[in-house]
Amino acid sequence: MVYPPRIKHWSKVLSAFVSVQLAVQAMGFLGGVLVIRLLNQQEYAYFTIANTMQGTMALLTDLGISISLMSMGGKIWNDRVAFSRLVKTATKLRTLMAAGAALVIVPLSLWLLLKQGAGWGYTFIILAIVAAGFTFQISSGIYVVVLRLHARIKELQIAEFLSTCSRLLCLGALCLLPFNAAMALSAALVSFAVQAWLMRKWGREVVDHNAEPDPEYRVSMLKVVANQAPNGIYYCFQGQISIWLIGTFGQASGVAEIGALGRLAVIFSIAGGVLNNLVLPNFSKCQEHRPLLRNYFQIVGVYTAFCIATVLTALVFSSELLWILGKQYAGLKVELFWMVLSTVVGSLGAMLWAVNSSRGWIDYAWLYIPGTLLMQAFLLTVFNVATVEGAIQFGLWSNVPSYLLNMAMTWRGFRKMKHEQLLKANKPG
């Protein structure tokens, strides 16, 4: 059977990408399991809280900057001068927002760690490691978009591969010593440093580092940030709602159990890597209504099938999956099912959001907040959020409003695009 050149090309690209991603995720998963097995539940609770705080700070330094860089850059990515000015503008804005993020998250992290039993000295050590890793994540977040838009997939994969290797090697060396959460976080710090250095090195090959920020780009980006900020700030806490609830109302064992179960969601990193590195950059560049609509349904259909297969796998092999985590977590079969289902639903919702944001279709994103808060006010009367199962189910059903709004924004985006192209086609001359 003879396949069209387009299918042959994408099959080759996808197989090469996935093979590397599988190796990266296998090492990442091995490192995650190693941390779970080496740390007792108290230490793993500290590790989970610190990881959550670091991810939250990374999100707070963005708040629409990557979205605007992707959507605006998709139109000028092949104009080196204009694109360099856009990247410089985004970098300046993200650095400014990093200071504000630290002022919010560091005190909150301090409170949660102390509440779960970490001493003052140990808490400050953990926070120092988290802050150092955060500084490397700031530049990585910009340059990953730059490399994606220029289809530098090989470089992205090398950076991810080497950073994951460095973390695993550090964990292997540190586990020979009395192991604790600070050591596990230090291994992640090395990984962030390696990735940031490589991305900056390759990113500067396609943009001019000495370019000046552009005031017009700044204004356009700030409009996106102003529109996205309320939703982004809310999502920072909503995305880890189970950890927040258990950390506030529950015990350290509950924090550890949710953190450990969450490690099994690593499979979605592969799907997310394919989506963000291969699919969305091309989706962002497409400027024709009909091909874009076809691509949208292909993306959603394939991702949905993948999610369904993941849930079925977890049901069939629940005992084997829990064995991987260790005997401390062997009795969490019910919690495992709800965690996988919650992860699947959240991942599918994140995919719908990523597709919309790659096109800048986020005008009504602020409606996430009132819609989800109303839903959660009801859910608080239904679930006991001090338990692991209750906190996970609370997070699961909190996704309903985001699904409805994402579908509405997608419909509006396609409708607006079709209308603009009809006006352009009917324009005299």
PyMOL commands that set and color helices and strands:
alter all, ss='L'
color gray80, all
select helices_A, chain A and resi 5-38+41-60+65-76+80-115+120-149+153-174+181-203+215-238+241-249+252-285+289-316+318-325+327-329+333-358+365-379+388-397+400-426
alter helices_A, ss='H'
color red, helices_A
deselect
rebuild
show_as cartoon
